[in-house]
Amino acid sequence: MFDNSGRINRRNYIRSVGAASVAGLASLAGCSGDSSTDDTSGDGNEGGATTGTASQNTITLQANSPAAEGSVHGDAAAMVGDIVSSRTDGAIEVEAFRNSELGGQAQSIQDISSGALDMYVIPYALTAIVDQREAQVFDAPYMYDPDNPYEDIYEKTDPQDSEPARRVIENLAEQADIRSLGAVAQGTRRVSLNVADGTEPPRNPEMLSNYTMRAVPISMYAEALKGLGAQTTNIDFSEVPQALATGSVDGQENPYNIIRSSQIYEEQTHIIETDHMHVPLAVLINEGVFQDLSDSQQQVFYDAVREIQPQATETLRSNLEDTKQLFRDEGLTIVTPDQIEYEAYRSATRANIREQFSDLRDTIESLAHDDYSA
């Protein structure tokens, strides 16, 4: 975390800039101020860096992502940063790191909470790593409108317009010093499997119970997969391709773009379009960093997340058919929702979530596009 002097200097500088309108930040950016630079080297980097010269004093916030460049997940922080830099005339910059350069998921969630990291882009459910159960509601399976899921995500997770989202996000900020600025869509999660030759692919939860699948080691994800009927086991994501190749697990679940980028498809025979989760990627910021911003600067960040949402949606949708064709060309069989007992999967999964997350049922129902009954 920042030492006390570093935090005070940055707070004083940002607030002095924020005293003017955002449009006037250019004239203030040239004022001299604290020119010390916090250590930003390696995995143990401090929270954002404050850099300055006689001609300019710039606040640089560091953002981490586990994903690669060219994906929505990997590029979201950079996209937000471009808008923030433009709107503040360069007074605030976001330095985007990808491929977990600043630490893995567990470390990064802990670091965003402690203030050792400024920003992180990750599904809400990962906040369970710092014992925050409630934010997992945003990742509940079969919750968003299946006909318009990404736009529904943006509406339901908006910390400015959605009252349920605002309450959950304020609780997260108060209890863990993690604030969400909003979300972009990661994609729709589907099941991928190795199905033996001559065997019918699993079309309902009873048939899926014959398969052992890797589950994300977060309760909402694991319970979603159990609701679908699968037997589950915990394996680090980096080990999934090898586990599939050796047969120690039969399958896993992820959006198409991740199945492609991780080359998981090379070790699978089928994709079952269960479409069980439409996942929002939260753009997270440390609460201390956020509170150091002026009101106008906070609004710039909120606006930036909203503005990149259409681009995120277009990127996901434009790449979908190309990815599915690649999978077919590689010999995978894609089983579509109309070829499975979709309602059986949906009903069983919702019933399990209602049972396992009974304390969060009211919040889930307040966010869902329907009454979230089984």
C-alpha positions as a Markdown table, in Angstrom:
| # | Residue | x | y | z |
|---|---|---|---|---|
| 1 | Met | 0.0 | 0.0 | 0.0 |
| 2 | Phe | 1.0 | 3.6 | -0.2 |
| 3 | Asp | 2.9 | 5.0 | 2.7 |
| 4 | Asn | 1.1 | 7.8 | 4.4 |
| 5 | Ser | 3.0 | 10.6 | 2.7 |
| 6 | Gly | 2.4 | 9.1 | -0.8 |
| 7 | Arg | -1.4 | 8.8 | -0.2 |
| 8 | Ile | -1.7 | 12.3 | 1.2 |
| 9 | Asn | 0.3 | 13.9 | -1.7 |
| 10 | Arg | -1.8 | 12.1 | -4.3 |
| 11 | Arg | -5.0 | 13.0 | -2.5 |
| 12 | Asn | -4.1 | 16.7 | -2.3 |
| 13 | Tyr | -3.1 | 16.8 | -6.0 |
| 14 | Ile | -6.2 | 15.0 | -7.3 |
| 15 | Arg | -8.5 | 17.2 | -5.2 |
| 16 | Ser | -6.7 | 20.3 | -6.3 |
| 17 | Val | -7.2 | 19.3 | -10.0 |
| 18 | Gly | -10.8 | 18.3 | -9.2 |
| 19 | Ala | -11.6 | 21.7 | -7.8 |
| 20 | Ala | -11.8 | 22.9 | -11.4 |
| 21 | Ser | -14.1 | 21.4 | -14.1 |
| 22 | Val | -12.9 | 18.5 | -16.0 |
| 23 | Ala | -12.6 | 20.7 | -19.1 |
| 24 | Gly | -10.1 | 22.9 | -17.2 |
| 25 | Leu | -7.8 | 20.1 | -16.1 |
| 26 | Ala | -5.2 | 20.9 | -18.8 |
| 27 | Ser | -4.2 | 24.2 | -17.2 |
| 28 | Leu | -3.9 | 22.6 | -13.8 |
| 29 | Ala | -1.9 | 19.7 | -15.0 |
| 30 | Gly | 1.1 | 21.9 | -15.6 |
| 31 | Cys | 1.2 | 23.0 | -11.9 |
| 32 | Ser | 4.2 | 21.6 | -10.0 |
| 33 | Gly | 3.5 | 19.2 | -7.2 |
| 34 | Asp | 4.9 | 16.1 | -5.6 |
| 35 | Ser | 7.2 | 14.4 | -8.1 |
| 36 | Ser | 8.0 | 11.3 | -6.1 |
| 37 | Thr | 7.3 | 8.0 | -7.8 |
| 38 | Asp | 6.0 | 5.0 | -5.9 |
| 39 | Asp | 7.7 | 1.6 | -6.5 |
| 40 | Thr | 5.8 | -0.1 | -9.4 |
| 41 | Ser | 8.2 | -2.9 | -10.1 |
| 42 | Gly | 7.3 | -6.6 | -10.1 |
| 43 | Asp | 4.4 | -8.5 | -8.5 |
| 44 | Gly | 4.8 | -6.5 | -5.3 |
| 45 | Asn | 4.0 | -3.2 | -6.9 |
| 46 | Glu | 2.5 | -0.5 | -4.9 |
| 47 | Gly | -1.0 | 0.9 | -5.7 |
| 48 | Gly | -0.9 | 3.6 | -8.5 |
| 49 | Ala | 2.1 | 5.7 | -9.4 |
| 50 | Thr | 2.3 | 9.4 | -9.0 |
| 51 | Thr | 4.7 | 10.9 | -11.5 |
| 52 | Gly | 5.5 | 14.5 | -12.2 |
| 53 | Thr | 7.8 | 16.9 | -13.9 |
| 54 | Ala | 8.1 | 20.7 | -13.9 |
| 55 | Ser | 5.8 | 20.9 | -16.9 |
| 56 | Gln | 3.2 | 18.2 | -16.0 |
| 57 | Asn | 2.0 | 16.2 | -13.1 |
| 58 | Thr | 0.1 | 13.0 | -14.1 |
| 59 | Ile | -1.7 | 10.5 | -12.0 |
| 60 | Thr | -1.1 | 7.0 | -13.3 |
| 61 | Leu | -3.3 | 4.1 | -12.1 |
| 62 | Gln | -2.3 | 0.5 | -12.8 |
| 63 | Ala | -4.9 | -2.0 | -14.0 |
| 64 | Asn | -4.4 | -5.7 | -14.2 |
| 65 | Ser | -6.3 | -8.4 | -16.3 |
| 66 | Pro | -5.8 | -12.1 | -16.6 |
| 67 | Ala | -6.7 | -12.0 | -20.3 |
| 68 | Ala | -4.8 | -11.3 | -23.5 |
| 69 | Glu | -4.7 | -8.3 | -25.7 |
| 70 | Gly | -7.4 | -8.5 | -28.4 |
| 71 | Ser | -10.1 | -9.8 | -26.1 |
| 72 | Val | -12.8 | -7.7 | -24.3 |
| 73 | His | -11.4 | -8.9 | -21.0 |
| 74 | Gly | -7.9 | -8.0 | -21.8 |
| 75 | Asp | -8.6 | -4.7 | -23.4 |
| 76 | Ala | -11.3 | -3.2 | -21.2 |
| 77 | Ala | -9.0 | -1.3 | -18.9 |
| 78 | Ala | -7.1 | 0.2 | -21.8 |
| 79 | Met | -10.3 | 1.3 | -23.4 |
| 80 | Val | -11.4 | 2.9 | -20.2 |
| 81 | Gly | -8.0 | 4.5 | -19.8 |
| 82 | Asp | -8.1 | 6.1 | -23.3 |
| 83 | Ile | -11.4 | 7.8 | -22.5 |
| 84 | Val | -10.2 | 8.9 | -19.0 |
| 85 | Ser | -7.0 | 10.3 | -20.4 |
| 86 | Ser | -8.8 | 12.2 | -23.1 |
| 87 | Arg | -11.5 | 13.6 | -20.8 |
| 88 | Thr | -8.9 | 14.7 | -18.2 |
| 89 | Asp | -6.5 | 16.1 | -20.8 |
| 90 | Gly | -3.9 | 13.6 | -19.6 |
| 91 | Ala | -4.1 | 14.4 | -15.9 |
| 92 | Ile | -5.1 | 10.8 | -15.2 |
| 93 | Glu | -3.7 | 7.9 | -17.1 |
| 94 | Val | -4.5 | 4.1 | -16.8 |
| 95 | Glu | -1.6 | 1.8 | -17.4 |
| 96 | Ala | -3.1 | -1.5 | -18.6 |
| 97 | Phe | -1.4 | -4.8 | -17.8 |
| 98 | Arg | -2.6 | -8.1 | -19.3 |
| 99 | Asn | -2.0 | -11.9 | -18.9 |
| 100 | Ser | -1.8 | -11.5 | -15.1 |
| 101 | Glu | 1.4 | -9.5 | -15.3 |
| 102 | Leu | 0.7 | -7.9 | -11.9 |
| 103 | Gly | -0.3 | -11.1 | -10.3 |
| 104 | Gly | -2.9 | -13.9 | -10.6 |
| 105 | Gln | -6.5 | -13.7 | -9.8 |
| 106 | Ala | -6.4 | -14.4 | -6.0 |
| 107 | Gln | -3.5 | -12.1 | -5.5 |
| 108 | Ser | -5.0 | -9.3 | -7.6 |
| 109 | Ile | -8.3 | -9.5 | -5.8 |
| 110 | Gln | -6.4 | -9.2 | -2.5 |
| 111 | Asp | -4.3 | -6.4 | -3.9 |
| 112 | Ile | -7.2 | -4.3 | -5.1 |
| 113 | Ser | -8.8 | -4.7 | -1.7 |
| 114 | Ser | -5.6 | -3.7 | 0.2 |
| 115 | Gly | -4.7 | -0.9 | -2.2 |
| 116 | Ala | -1.6 | -2.5 | -3.6 |
| 117 | Leu | -3.3 | -2.5 | -7.0 |
| 118 | Asp | -5.4 | 0.4 | -8.4 |
| 119 | Met | -7.8 | -1.4 | -10.9 |
| 120 | Tyr | -8.7 | -4.9 | -11.9 |
| 121 | Val | -11.1 | -6.4 | -14.5 |
| 122 | Ile | -12.6 | -9.7 | -13.4 |
| 123 | Pro | -16.1 | -11.3 | -12.9 |
| 124 | Tyr | -17.8 | -10.2 | -9.7 |
| 125 | Ala | -17.9 | -13.7 | -8.2 |
| 126 | Leu | -14.1 | -13.6 | -7.7 |
| 127 | Thr | -14.6 | -11.1 | -4.9 |
| 128 | Ala | -15.4 | -14.2 | -2.9 |
| 129 | Ile | -11.7 | -14.6 | -2.5 |
| 130 | Val | -11.8 | -11.8 | 0.0 |
| 131 | Asp | -14.9 | -13.3 | 1.7 |
| 132 | Gln | -17.4 | -11.2 | -0.2 |
| 133 | Arg | -20.3 | -13.5 | -0.9 |
| 134 | Glu | -23.0 | -11.0 | -2.0 |
| 135 | Ala | -21.4 | -9.7 | -5.2 |
| 136 | Gln | -21.7 | -13.2 | -6.7 |
| 137 | Val | -25.3 | -12.4 | -7.4 |
| 138 | Phe | -24.3 | -10.7 | -10.6 |
| 139 | Asp | -23.0 | -14.0 | -11.9 |
| 140 | Ala | -26.0 | -16.1 | -11.1 |
| 141 | Pro | -26.8 | -18.6 | -13.8 |
| 142 | Tyr | -29.9 | -18.2 | -16.1 |
| 143 | Met | -30.5 | -14.7 | -14.6 |
| 144 | Tyr | -30.2 | -12.3 | -17.5 |
| 145 | Asp | -32.6 | -11.9 | -20.5 |
| 146 | Pro | -31.6 | -14.7 | -22.8 |
| 147 | Asp | -32.8 | -12.7 | -25.8 |
| 148 | Asn | -30.8 | -9.6 | -25.0 |
| 149 | Pro | -28.3 | -10.7 | -22.3 |
| 150 | Tyr | -25.5 | -8.2 | -22.7 |
| 151 | Glu | -27.7 | -5.1 | -22.7 |
| 152 | Asp | -29.5 | -6.6 | -19.7 |
| 153 | Ile | -26.2 | -7.0 | -17.9 |
| 154 | Tyr | -25.3 | -3.4 | -18.5 |
| 155 | Glu | -28.7 | -2.2 | -17.1 |
| 156 | Lys | -28.8 | -4.6 | -14.1 |
| 157 | Thr | -25.1 | -4.0 | -13.0 |
| 158 | Asp | -25.0 | -0.2 | -13.5 |
| 159 | Pro | -24.0 | 1.3 | -10.1 |
| 160 | Gln | -25.7 | 4.6 | -11.0 |
| 161 | Asp | -29.1 | 3.5 | -12.3 |
| 162 | Ser | -29.7 | 0.0 | -10.7 |
| 163 | Glu | -30.8 | 0.3 | -7.1 |
| 164 | Pro | -30.0 | -3.4 | -6.3 |
| 165 | Ala | -26.6 | -3.0 | -8.0 |
| 166 | Arg | -25.9 | 0.2 | -6.1 |
| 167 | Arg | -26.6 | -1.5 | -2.8 |
| 168 | Val | -24.4 | -4.5 | -3.5 |
| 169 | Ile | -21.6 | -2.3 | -4.8 |
| 170 | Glu | -21.7 | 0.1 | -1.9 |
| 171 | Asn | -21.5 | -2.9 | 0.5 |
| 172 | Leu | -18.5 | -4.3 | -1.4 |
| 173 | Ala | -16.8 | -0.9 | -1.2 |
| 174 | Glu | -17.5 | -0.6 | 2.5 |
| 175 | Gln | -16.5 | -4.1 | 3.5 |
| 176 | Ala | -13.6 | -4.8 | 1.2 |
| 177 | Asp | -12.5 | -1.4 | -0.2 |
| 178 | Ile | -13.4 | -2.6 | -3.7 |
| 179 | Arg | -15.7 | -0.5 | -5.9 |
| 180 | Ser | -17.2 | -1.5 | -9.2 |
| 181 | Leu | -17.4 | 1.3 | -11.9 |
| 182 | Gly | -19.8 | -0.9 | -14.0 |
| 183 | Ala | -19.3 | -3.9 | -16.2 |
| 184 | Val | -18.7 | -5.1 | -19.7 |
| 185 | Ala | -19.8 | -8.6 | -21.0 |
| 186 | Gln | -17.3 | -11.4 | -20.9 |
| 187 | Gly | -19.5 | -13.7 | -23.0 |
| 188 | Thr | -21.9 | -16.6 | -22.6 |
| 189 | Arg | -20.6 | -19.7 | -20.8 |
| 190 | Arg | -21.1 | -23.1 | -22.5 |
| 191 | Val | -20.2 | -26.7 | -21.6 |
| 192 | Ser | -17.4 | -28.4 | -23.5 |
| 193 | Leu | -16.9 | -32.1 | -23.3 |
| 194 | Asn | -15.2 | -35.2 | -24.6 |
| 195 | Val | -18.1 | -37.6 | -25.6 |
| 196 | Ala | -17.1 | -41.1 | -26.6 |
| 197 | Asp | -17.7 | -42.3 | -30.1 |
| 198 | Gly | -21.2 | -43.7 | -30.6 |
| 199 | Thr | -22.4 | -42.0 | -27.4 |
| 200 | Glu | -25.2 | -39.5 | -27.4 |
| 201 | Pro | -24.2 | -36.1 | -26.0 |
| 202 | Pro | -25.8 | -35.1 | -22.7 |
| 203 | Arg | -29.1 | -33.5 | -23.5 |
| 204 | Asn | -30.3 | -33.1 | -19.8 |
| 205 | Pro | -28.9 | -32.9 | -16.3 |
| 206 | Glu | -29.3 | -36.7 | -15.8 |
| 207 | Met | -27.1 | -37.4 | -18.7 |
| 208 | Leu | -24.5 | -34.8 | -17.7 |
| 209 | Ser | -24.2 | -36.5 | -14.3 |
| 210 | Asn | -22.0 | -39.1 | -16.1 |
| 211 | Tyr | -19.3 | -36.5 | -16.7 |
| 212 | Thr | -16.7 | -35.0 | -14.4 |
| 213 | Met | -16.0 | -31.4 | -15.2 |
| 214 | Arg | -13.5 | -28.8 | -14.0 |
| 215 | Ala | -15.3 | -26.2 | -12.0 |
| 216 | Val | -14.1 | -22.6 | -11.3 |
| 217 | Pro | -13.3 | -22.8 | -7.5 |
| 218 | Ile | -15.8 | -20.1 | -6.7 |
| 219 | Ser | -19.1 | -21.2 | -5.2 |
| 220 | Met | -21.5 | -19.6 | -7.7 |
| 221 | Tyr | -19.7 | -21.1 | -10.6 |
| 222 | Ala | -19.3 | -24.5 | -8.9 |
| 223 | Glu | -22.9 | -24.6 | -7.9 |
| 224 | Ala | -24.1 | -23.6 | -11.4 |
| 225 | Leu | -22.2 | -26.6 | -12.8 |
| 226 | Lys | -23.6 | -28.9 | -10.2 |
| 227 | Gly | -27.1 | -27.6 | -11.0 |
| 228 | Leu | -26.5 | -28.5 | -14.6 |
| 229 | Gly | -25.9 | -32.1 | -13.4 |
| 230 | Ala | -22.2 | -32.5 | -13.7 |
| 231 | Gln | -19.8 | -34.0 | -11.2 |
| 232 | Thr | -17.2 | -31.4 | -10.4 |
| 233 | Thr | -13.5 | -31.1 | -9.5 |
| 234 | Asn | -11.2 | -28.2 | -8.9 |
| 235 | Ile | -8.3 | -27.8 | -11.2 |
| 236 | Asp | -6.3 | -24.6 | -11.8 |
| 237 | Phe | -7.2 | -23.1 | -15.2 |
| 238 | Ser | -3.7 | -23.4 | -16.5 |
| 239 | Glu | -3.9 | -27.2 | -16.1 |
| 240 | Val | -7.2 | -27.7 | -17.9 |
| 241 | Pro | -5.9 | -28.5 | -21.4 |
| 242 | Gln | -3.6 | -31.2 | -19.9 |
| 243 | Ala | -6.3 | -32.6 | -17.7 |
| 244 | Leu | -8.6 | -32.9 | -20.7 |
| 245 | Ala | -5.9 | -34.5 | -22.8 |
| 246 | Thr | -5.2 | -37.1 | -20.2 |
| 247 | Gly | -8.9 | -37.8 | -19.4 |
| 248 | Ser | -8.6 | -36.8 | -15.7 |
| 249 | Val | -11.6 | -34.6 | -16.5 |
| 250 | Asp | -14.2 | -34.9 | -19.2 |
| 251 | Gly | -14.9 | -31.2 | -19.7 |
| 252 | Gln | -15.2 | -27.7 | -18.5 |
| 253 | Glu | -17.3 | -24.6 | -19.1 |
| 254 | Asn | -16.4 | -21.1 | -20.5 |
| 255 | Pro | -17.4 | -18.6 | -23.2 |
| 256 | Tyr | -16.5 | -19.4 | -26.7 |
| 257 | Asn | -13.8 | -16.7 | -26.8 |
| 258 | Ile | -11.9 | -18.3 | -23.9 |
| 259 | Ile | -12.4 | -21.8 | -25.2 |
| 260 | Arg | -10.7 | -20.6 | -28.3 |
| 261 | Ser | -7.9 | -18.4 | -26.9 |
| 262 | Ser | -6.9 | -21.1 | -24.4 |
| 263 | Gln | -7.0 | -23.8 | -27.1 |
| 264 | Ile | -9.2 | -25.9 | -25.0 |
| 265 | Tyr | -11.2 | -26.8 | -28.1 |
| 266 | Glu | -8.2 | -28.9 | -29.3 |
| 267 | Glu | -8.9 | -31.4 | -26.5 |
| 268 | Gln | -12.7 | -31.6 | -26.8 |
| 269 | Thr | -15.2 | -33.3 | -29.1 |
| 270 | His | -18.4 | -31.4 | -28.2 |
| 271 | Ile | -19.7 | -28.1 | -27.1 |
| 272 | Ile | -23.1 | -28.1 | -25.5 |
| 273 | Glu | -24.8 | -24.7 | -25.7 |
| 274 | Thr | -26.3 | -24.7 | -22.2 |
| 275 | Asp | -25.9 | -20.9 | -22.3 |
| 276 | His | -26.1 | -21.1 | -18.5 |
| 277 | Met | -24.2 | -17.9 | -17.5 |
| 278 | His | -23.9 | -14.5 | -19.2 |
| 279 | Val | -21.0 | -13.1 | -17.2 |
| 280 | Pro | -20.4 | -9.4 | -16.4 |
| 281 | Leu | -16.8 | -8.4 | -16.1 |
| 282 | Ala | -16.6 | -5.8 | -13.3 |
| 283 | Val | -14.2 | -2.9 | -13.8 |
| 284 | Leu | -13.0 | -2.6 | -10.2 |
| 285 | Ile | -11.1 | 0.2 | -8.5 |
| 286 | Asn | -9.7 | 0.4 | -5.0 |
| 287 | Glu | -12.0 | 2.4 | -2.9 |
| 288 | Gly | -9.3 | 4.6 | -1.5 |
| 289 | Val | -8.2 | 5.5 | -5.0 |
| 290 | Phe | -11.8 | 6.2 | -6.0 |
| 291 | Gln | -12.4 | 8.5 | -3.0 |
| 292 | Asp | -9.2 | 10.4 | -3.8 |
| 293 | Leu | -10.9 | 11.5 | -7.1 |
| 294 | Ser | -13.0 | 14.6 | -7.3 |
| 295 | Asp | -16.7 | 14.1 | -8.1 |
| 296 | Ser | -16.2 | 15.1 | -11.7 |
| 297 | Gln | -13.3 | 12.7 | -12.1 |
| 298 | Gln | -15.3 | 9.8 | -10.6 |
| 299 | Gln | -18.0 | 10.6 | -13.1 |
| 300 | Val | -15.5 | 10.4 | -15.9 |
| 301 | Phe | -14.7 | 6.8 | -14.9 |
| 302 | Tyr | -18.3 | 5.8 | -14.7 |
| 303 | Asp | -19.0 | 7.4 | -18.1 |
| 304 | Ala | -16.0 | 5.6 | -19.6 |
| 305 | Val | -17.3 | 2.2 | -18.6 |
| 306 | Arg | -20.7 | 3.0 | -20.1 |
| 307 | Glu | -19.1 | 4.2 | -23.3 |
| 308 | Ile | -17.1 | 1.0 | -24.0 |
| 309 | Gln | -20.0 | -1.3 | -23.5 |
| 310 | Pro | -21.4 | -1.2 | -27.1 |
| 311 | Gln | -17.9 | -1.9 | -28.4 |
| 312 | Ala | -17.5 | -4.8 | -26.0 |
| 313 | Thr | -20.8 | -6.3 | -27.2 |
| 314 | Glu | -20.0 | -5.8 | -30.9 |
| 315 | Thr | -16.6 | -7.5 | -30.4 |
| 316 | Leu | -18.2 | -10.5 | -28.8 |
| 317 | Arg | -20.9 | -10.8 | -31.3 |
| 318 | Ser | -18.7 | -10.2 | -34.4 |
| 319 | Asn | -16.3 | -12.9 | -33.4 |
| 320 | Leu | -18.9 | -15.5 | -32.5 |
| 321 | Glu | -19.7 | -17.0 | -35.8 |
| 322 | Asp | -16.0 | -17.1 | -36.9 |
| 323 | Thr | -15.1 | -19.0 | -33.7 |
| 324 | Lys | -18.0 | -21.5 | -34.1 |
| 325 | Gln | -16.9 | -22.1 | -37.7 |
| 326 | Leu | -13.3 | -22.7 | -36.6 |
| 327 | Phe | -14.5 | -25.3 | -34.1 |
| 328 | Arg | -16.6 | -27.1 | -36.7 |
| 329 | Asp | -13.6 | -27.1 | -39.0 |
| 330 | Glu | -11.6 | -28.7 | -36.3 |
| 331 | Gly | -14.1 | -31.5 | -35.9 |
| 332 | Leu | -16.1 | -30.3 | -32.9 |
| 333 | Thr | -19.8 | -31.0 | -32.7 |
| 334 | Ile | -21.8 | -28.0 | -31.5 |
| 335 | Val | -25.1 | -29.0 | -29.8 |
| 336 | Thr | -27.5 | -26.0 | -29.9 |
| 337 | Pro | -30.1 | -25.1 | -27.3 |
| 338 | Asp | -32.9 | -26.5 | -29.5 |
| 339 | Gln | -31.1 | -29.9 | -29.5 |
| 340 | Ile | -31.0 | -30.2 | -25.8 |
| 341 | Glu | -33.6 | -30.2 | -23.0 |
| 342 | Tyr | -32.8 | -26.5 | -22.3 |
| 343 | Glu | -35.6 | -26.0 | -19.8 |
| 344 | Ala | -34.5 | -29.0 | -17.8 |
| 345 | Tyr | -31.0 | -27.6 | -17.5 |
| 346 | Arg | -32.4 | -24.1 | -16.6 |
| 347 | Ser | -34.9 | -25.4 | -14.0 |
| 348 | Ala | -32.4 | -27.7 | -12.3 |
| 349 | Thr | -29.7 | -25.1 | -12.1 |
| 350 | Arg | -32.0 | -22.4 | -10.8 |
| 351 | Ala | -33.4 | -24.7 | -8.2 |
| 352 | Asn | -29.8 | -25.5 | -7.0 |
| 353 | Ile | -28.9 | -21.8 | -6.8 |
| 354 | Arg | -32.1 | -20.9 | -4.9 |
| 355 | Glu | -31.2 | -23.7 | -2.4 |
| 356 | Gln | -27.5 | -23.0 | -2.0 |
| 357 | Phe | -27.8 | -19.2 | -2.0 |
| 358 | Ser | -31.1 | -18.8 | -0.1 |
| 359 | Asp | -29.6 | -15.8 | 1.8 |
| 360 | Leu | -29.1 | -14.0 | -1.6 |
| 361 | Arg | -32.4 | -15.2 | -3.2 |
| 362 | Asp | -34.1 | -11.8 | -2.8 |
| 363 | Thr | -31.3 | -9.9 | -4.4 |
| 364 | Ile | -31.0 | -12.4 | -7.3 |
| 365 | Glu | -34.7 | -12.1 | -7.9 |
| 366 | Ser | -34.5 | -8.3 | -7.8 |
| 367 | Leu | -31.9 | -8.4 | -10.6 |
| 368 | Ala | -33.3 | -11.3 | -12.7 |
| 369 | His | -35.3 | -10.6 | -15.9 |
| 370 | Asp | -38.1 | -12.8 | -14.5 |
| 371 | Asp | -39.1 | -14.2 | -11.1 |
| 372 | Tyr | -36.1 | -16.6 | -11.1 |
| 373 | Ser | -38.4 | -19.6 | -10.2 |
| 374 | Ala | -37.2 | -23.0 | -11.1 |
